[in-house]
Amino acid sequence: MNYTYHLCRSSHSEVMFRSETDLIIGFNYLAVAAFETDSVLLADGFLPTHYHEVARTDDPKALAKRQRYSYTRYFNAKYHRKGSLGEKTCFILQVDGLYHTQALLNYVNRQGLHHGLSATPFGYKHCSANAYFREELGRDLNPQLIDNWKRHEFLPCNVPVPLSYRMSESGLLLREDIEDTAYVESVYVSPRNFLYQMNRISDEKDITEQVKENSSPALTLAAVERGVPAFNPSKAFITEQGRINKSRMTDIELCHIIDDVILPERYFKPGQESSIYLLPERVRQDLGNSIWQESQAVRFRGSDSVFAGKTVTKDQISRCLCL
C-alpha cells in the first residue's frame, strides 16, 4: 500500500551536485527511480549539498537506494571519483493527513527561499514550485524540447523512459510530466491558496492545524531538515522574509570556478581529463588556502578577480574541494 513519504539525503562534507547539469541529472535519475519502483512523485527540491523529495510509494527505501545508486555511478564516472556518495542513511519520514502533507509540500517547494538562494520559491528552478497551476499562473505551457536523439545523454543507460515524459532543451525531464501535479493542486485547492502558502511567513497556525488533524508529530522546518547536518532553522526563518545575500557565492558558482577555470589553467594540460578527485589531498588543501586568500584579498576592493565582491566561506571551500 502506498503512503506519502518525505525523503532527504545530504552530504555537507562533499558537494553532491557541482554544476547545473548535475542538478538536472539528479532530478532525471529521481524520476527514473520512481518509474522503476512504481512510486509517484509529488514534489522535490535539489541543492548542491542535499535534496528533498515527497513521494507516494510502498517502498521508500527502494526508491532512495535506486536513486542513489544510479546518480552515484554518473557522478563517479564524470569526476573520476570512487565510493558511495552522500550520507549512508536517507532520512525518511512518513506523513499522514491533509495539513501535514501541505506543510511538507510547502517546505520542500520553498527550499530555494529557506536556503537563501532566491527571494521567492519561484526564483529557484531546481525545485517543483513552478510545476503547479501552470496555466493559472501564466507559466510557459509549451517549452522548447530537446531532440529525441539527444535524450539519452541525460538519462541512465538502458532504461526506457516514455517519450510522454518531455525533456527540455537543457536536458531536464519536465516536472509537470513527472510529478502528480493534479493531486498536489487538489491539496492546495486553488491557485490563490497556493500562492499564499508559498509566500506566507511560518507561524503557530500551521502547527495548530496539524495538531488538530491527527496525532502525528507536526511537520516543522526543523523536522523536515532533520536529515541535513548543521541546519540552522533561525537563519531559514530570516531568509523566509525574502532577504537574500546577493554577494554570497553559491556552491555551484564556486565549483564552476574550480572545475572550469582553475583546474584547466593550473593543474591539467589542454584536452586532459580534469577533476578535483584526480588531485592529491595535499594539492587540494593548497588550492583551498589559495582560494581563501584570494577571496579575502579582493573582497572589499575593485578587482577583475572572479571572487571580487563575493563572500566565500572556509566550510564552502572545504566541501567544494572535498577536504
C-alpha positions in Angstrom: 0.0 0.0 0.0 1.3 3.4 -0.9 1.9 6.1 1.7 3.2 9.6 1.5 6.9 10.0 2.5 9.4 12.7 2.8 13.0 11.6 1.8 16.1 13.6 2.3 19.8 12.7 1.6 22.6 15.0 2.4 26.4 15.3 2.0 27.6 18.5 3.7 31.2 17.4 3.8 31.2 17.0 0.0 29.2 18.7 -2.7 26.9 16.2 -4.5 26.0 18.4 -7.4 28.8 20.5 -8.8 27.0 22.1 -11.8 23.6 23.0 -13.2 23.8 19.8 -15.3 24.4 17.7 -12.2 21.2 19.1 -10.7 19.3 18.3 -13.8 20.7 14.8 -13.9 19.8 14.4 -10.3 16.2 15.1 -10.9 16.1 12.9 -14.0 17.5 10.0 -12.1 15.0 10.5 -9.4 12.2 10.4 -12.0 13.6 7.1 -13.4 13.9 5.6 -9.9 10.3 6.5 -9.2 9.3 5.0 -12.6 11.2 1.8 -11.8 9.8 1.4 -8.3 6.2 2.3 -9.2 6.4 5.4 -6.9 4.6 8.7 -7.6 6.5 11.9 -7.1 4.7 14.9 -5.6 7.5 17.5 -5.0 11.2 17.9 -4.9 14.0 20.3 -4.1 17.6 19.8 -5.2 20.5 21.8 -3.7 24.3 21.2 -4.1 24.6 19.5 -0.7 21.3 17.7 -0.3 17.9 17.0 -1.8 14.4 16.6 -0.6 11.5 14.7 -2.3 7.9 13.9 -1.5 6.6 10.6 -2.9 3.8 8.2 -2.6 5.3 4.7 -2.5 5.1 1.3 -0.8 8.9 1.1 -0.5 10.7 4.4 0.2 14.0 2.6 0.9 14.0 1.0 -2.5 13.3 4.4 -4.1 16.1 6.0 -2.2 18.5 3.2 -2.9 17.8 3.1 -6.7 18.1 6.9 -7.0 21.4 7.0 -5.0 23.0 4.1 -6.9 22.3 5.5 -10.4 23.3 9.0 -9.6 26.5 7.9 -7.8 27.5 6.0 -10.9 27.0 9.1 -13.0 28.9 11.4 -10.6 31.8 9.0 -10.1 32.3 8.4 -13.8 32.1 12.2 -14.6 34.5 13.3 -11.9 36.8 10.2 -11.7 35.6 9.5 -8.1 35.2 6.3 -6.2 32.9 5.2 -3.4 29.3 5.9 -2.3 28.0 9.5 -2.4 26.2 11.2 0.4 25.2 10.1 3.8 24.8 6.4 4.1 21.3 6.7 5.6 18.5 8.5 3.8 16.2 10.4 6.2 12.7 9.1 5.6 9.5 10.4 7.3 6.0 9.1 6.7 3.3 11.8 6.5 -0.4 11.4 7.1 -3.2 14.0 6.8 -4.0 16.9 4.6 -2.5 19.6 6.7 0.6 17.6 7.4 1.0 16.9 3.6 0.5 20.6 2.8 3.1 21.7 5.3 5.6 19.2 3.9 4.9 20.4 0.3 5.4 24.0 1.5 8.8 23.3 3.0 10.1 21.3 0.0 8.9 23.7 -2.6 10.4 26.6 -0.6 13.9 25.1 -0.5 15.4 27.9 -2.5 13.9 30.5 -0.3 14.8 28.9 3.0 18.4 28.4 2.0 18.8 32.0 0.8 19.1 31.2 -2.9 16.1 33.1 -4.1 13.8 35.8 -2.9 10.7 33.7 -3.7 10.2 29.9 -4.1 9.6 30.5 -7.8 13.0 32.0 -8.3 14.8 28.8 -7.7 14.4 26.5 -10.7 15.7 23.2 -9.2 12.5 22.5 -7.3 8.9 21.8 -8.1 7.4 25.2 -7.1 6.8 26.2 -10.8 5.2 22.9 -11.8 1.7 23.5 -10.3 -1.1 25.7 -11.6 1.0 26.5 -14.6 -1.9 27.8 -16.8 -3.4 29.9 -13.9 0.0 31.4 -13.0 1.0 32.2 -16.6 3.8 29.7 -17.0 5.1 28.6 -20.4 2.9 25.6 -21.4 4.9 24.8 -24.5 8.6 24.9 -23.6 11.3 24.2 -26.3 12.1 20.5 -26.2 15.3 18.6 -26.9 15.7 16.5 -30.0 14.7 12.9 -29.1 18.1 11.5 -30.2 19.8 13.6 -27.5 17.7 12.4 -24.6 20.0 9.5 -23.7 22.7 12.0 -22.7 20.7 13.0 -19.6 19.3 9.6 -18.7 20.7 6.3 -17.2 21.8 3.7 -19.7 19.4 1.0 -20.9 16.4 2.5 -19.1 13.4 3.1 -21.3 11.8 6.4 -20.4 8.5 7.1 -22.2 8.6 9.9 -24.7 5.4 11.2 -23.0 7.9 12.4 -20.3 9.0 15.5 -22.2 12.6 16.8 -21.9 13.5 20.5 -22.1 16.4 21.8 -24.2 18.5 21.8 -21.0 18.0 18.0 -20.7 15.6 18.3 -17.8 12.6 16.0 -17.7 9.7 18.3 -17.2 8.5 18.2 -13.6 4.9 18.8 -14.7 5.0 15.5 -16.6 6.8 13.5 -13.9 5.0 14.7 -10.7 1.4 14.2 -9.8 0.6 17.9 -10.1 -3.2 17.2 -10.1 -3.0 15.7 -6.7 -0.8 18.5 -5.3 -3.2 21.1 -6.7 -6.1 19.4 -5.0 -4.2 19.7 -1.7 -3.8 23.4 -2.2 -7.4 23.7 -3.6 -6.8 26.9 -5.6 -4.0 29.0 -7.2 -4.7 31.8 -4.7 -4.1 29.5 -1.7 -1.0 28.0 -3.3 0.4 31.5 -3.8 -0.5 32.3 -0.2 1.2 29.2 1.1 4.4 29.8 -1.0 4.6 33.4 0.4 3.4 33.0 3.9 5.6 33.5 7.0 5.8 30.4 9.2 3.7 30.7 12.3 2.0 28.7 15.0 -1.2 28.5 13.0 0.4 25.9 10.7 1.3 23.7 13.6 -2.1 24.1 15.3 -3.9 22.9 12.1 -1.7 19.8 12.1 -2.2 19.1 15.8 -5.9 19.2 15.4 -5.8 16.9 12.4 -4.2 13.8 13.9 -1.7 12.6 16.5 1.2 12.5 14.1 4.0 14.9 15.0 3.6 18.3 13.4 5.8 19.0 10.3 8.1 21.9 11.0 11.1 23.3 9.2 13.4 21.7 11.7 11.6 18.3 11.3 11.9 18.4 7.5 15.5 19.4 7.6 16.4 16.8 10.3 18.4 14.9 7.7 20.6 17.8 7.0 23.5 18.2 9.5 24.2 21.6 10.9 21.0 23.1 9.5 20.1 26.3 11.3 16.3 27.0 11.3 16.7 30.5 12.7 18.7 31.5 9.5 16.0 29.9 7.4 13.3 32.0 9.0 15.3 35.1 8.2 15.6 34.2 4.5 11.9 33.3 4.5 11.4 37.1 4.6 12.9 37.2 1.1 16.1 38.8 2.3 18.9 37.2 0.3 22.6 38.0 0.3 23.4 38.6 -3.3 27.1 38.9 -2.6 27.2 35.3 -1.3 28.9 32.9 -3.8 26.9 29.7 -4.2 28.4 26.3 -4.2 27.6 25.9 -7.9 29.4 29.1 -8.7 32.5 28.1 -6.7 32.5 24.6 -8.2 32.3 26.2 -11.7 35.4 28.4 -10.9 37.3 25.4 -9.6 36.3 22.9 -12.3 36.2 25.1 -15.4 38.7 27.8 -14.6 41.3 26.9 -12.0 41.8 23.2 -12.8 42.3 23.6 -16.6 44.6 26.6 -16.2 46.8 25.5 -13.3 46.8 21.7 -13.0 45.9 19.9 -16.2 47.0 20.2 -19.8 44.7 21.1 -22.7 42.5 18.1 -23.6 43.4 16.3 -20.5 40.6 15.0 -18.1 40.5 17.2 -15.1 38.8 16.8 -11.7 39.5 17.7 -8.1 39.4 13.9 -7.4 42.5 13.5 -9.6 44.4 15.8 -7.3 46.2 14.6 -4.1 44.6 15.8 -0.9 47.7 18.0 -0.2 47.3 19.8 -3.5 43.6 20.3 -2.8 44.5 21.8 0.6 47.0 24.2 -1.0 44.3 25.1 -3.6 41.8 25.7 -0.8 44.2 28.0 1.0 44.9 29.9 -2.3 41.2 30.4 -2.9 40.6 31.6 0.6 43.4 34.1 0.5 42.4 35.5 -2.9 38.7 35.8 -1.9 39.7 37.7 1.2 42.2 39.9 -0.6 39.7 41.1 -3.3 36.5 41.1 -1.2 36.4 44.8 -0.3 38.1 46.4 -3.3 37.6 46.6 -7.0 39.3 43.8 -8.9 39.0 41.6 -12.0 39.2 38.5 -9.8 36.3 36.1 -10.1 36.0 36.5 -6.3 35.6 40.2 -6.4 32.6 41.4 -4.4 31.7 37.8 -3.4 31.6 36.2 0.0 33.2 32.7 0.3 33.4 30.7 3.5 36.0 28.2 4.6 33.4 25.5 5.0 32.2 26.1 1.5 35.7 25.8 0.1 36.2 22.5 2.0 33.1 20.8 0.7 33.7 22.0 -2.9 37.3 20.6 -2.8 36.2 17.5 -0.8 38.6 18.2 2.1 
